[in-house]
């Protein structure tokens, strides 16, 4: 078994690919879990360290920054050294940082450790996503890609819900103990059951890496899909860092109550991913335009409602539920479309995709710390601008032949 785990064995890989994809699906939520399980604890962290709200929100931004930047390197590492070794090394480092954070003495120490935690997750999830392309091709790859996107969305669904209860009963430190247990289980499972799945290697030379990245980033449709997904995910992050303080300020909600709200948004995100599977034969360009336009209409309705009427949590959450449902359809569509463009350099294409999907929200979340949390209007107007930008970039998908995904 040891030799099977360490070297590429095509017969073993193909005969056990559904077991292997199950392991991938089990571990992929770690990037979202590491962000969102901690979100209900942000107000408590502010009180514990007697610090500013913007510094507490920076613990989310720092994680995404580490996750985004390291993915530039994680792709070439995965293409050069395979999937198994990079995952195991980075996951071990992640376990160490997760155990360290609860014993931090300052908010600045947590910010640094969160950035390191994000970097470790990057080197873990890029090989996991690349394994999907190692195991499946063609139409089956597109179907599995939607399942992968759904698995990735599981993190934002369950993490705030779990995190709310952990915060309420045990304190913010419990969130990181839970992440330690989850990642340790994943580490052991991959170590014992996952062989190397990549039959191809690219030399780890900066010149060749730069050429691959240049090839990928000069593909206009790939770039448009990546930027749109980064902008779409920015809205999830803005919701996560603003609404805990908004509901505490306006409604005096505790961590558990916010966790329930975040769970609803997560369910909307998952349903959108599932529905996109049934639209696999729709024209990609028309699908993106249709649902982005629907998001814009919903956003305008919400802006008018917030201008004209008092804040009501049921109306606010209903509109956002539908809004994020549409957003998930666009995001999962773009995900499978972009990765299918570069089967020969899937690790690098995955890495760049993940890098921008987290770096763009990092920049926007930094701006989000400046938004007032005493009203939902600033966040909703930010959503309006983001959807307009997405519609602008979606025009790049209309150039050239259509792709039904």
C-alpha positions, 0 to 999 in steps of 0.5 A: 500500500505504501508504494501505491500511495507514493507513486503514480499507478494508473490502474489503481487510480482509475479503478478507485477514482470515485473513492479518491474523488470522495476524499477530494470532496470531503476536504475541499470545504476547508478553504471556506470553513477556515473563513466562515467558521470564525465569522460569528466570533468577530464581535466577541474577538473585538471585545476580547482584545479590546480592539477596533472593528477594522482590525478584527475584520482584518483577520478575514482579509489576512487569511484571504491574502495568504490564500490568494498569493500562495496559489500563484506558487501552489499551481506550479508546485502541484504541476512539478511535484504532483498532488500528494506531497504538496498536500501533506506538507501544507496540511501539516503546517495548517494543523500547527497554525490552527493549534497556535491561534487560540493561544495568541496574545494579540490581534496582530499575532492572529492576523499574521497566523491567519495569513500563514493559515491561508497560505497553507490552505492554498497549497492544499486545495490547488492539488485537490482541485487538480486531482479532478482533472487527473481523474475525469475528462470531457463531459464527465469532467464538467459534471464533476466540476459542478459537484466540486463547486458544490463541495467548495460551497459547503464551507460557507453553508455550514461553517457560520452555523457551526461557528455560531454555536461554538462561539456561544458555548465555548468561545472563539478559540473552539473554532480553531480546535474544530478546524484542527480536528477536521484537518487532522482527519483529512491529513490521515485519510490522504496519507493512507488512501490517496496515491499520486494521481498526476502522470505529468510533470512540468519542470519547476523553472521560473521562466517556464512557469511565467510562460504558462501563466502568460498563456493562461492570463492572455486568454480573454475568456478565462480572464473574464470568468476568473474576474467575475468569480472574484467579484461574485465571491467578494459579495459573500465575503462582504456579507460575512464581515459586515452583517454580524456587526449590522445585525448586532447593532440593529437587532442585537443578534447573538452569534447563533442567530447570525449563524442561522442567517449565514446558513440561509445564504449558504443554502442559497449558494448550494442550491444555485450550484445544484441547479447549474448542473441541470443547465449544463447544456445551456449556452454559457454566455446567455446563462451568465447574462441572464442571471447577472441581469436578474441579480441587478434587478434584485439589487435595485429592488433592495436599494429602493426598499432600504431607501423607502422603508425601515429595515426588516430582516425577513425582507432583507434575507429573502432578497439576498437569498435569491440574489446569492442563488443567482450568483452561485449559478454564474460562479459554478458555470464560470468555474467549469468553463475556465478550467476546461480551457487548459487541460494540459496545465490544469494545476496552473489554471486552477492556481490562477483561478483560485488566486484571483477568486481570493485576491479580488475579495481581499481588496474589496474586503479591505474597502469593506472595512470602511463601510458603515455597519449601522445600515444595510445601504452601504453594503447593498450599494457595493453589491450594485457596483460589483454586479455592474462590473460583472456584467461588463466583464461578461461581454468578453464571453460573447466574443468568439464561438459559443461554449455550452457548458 
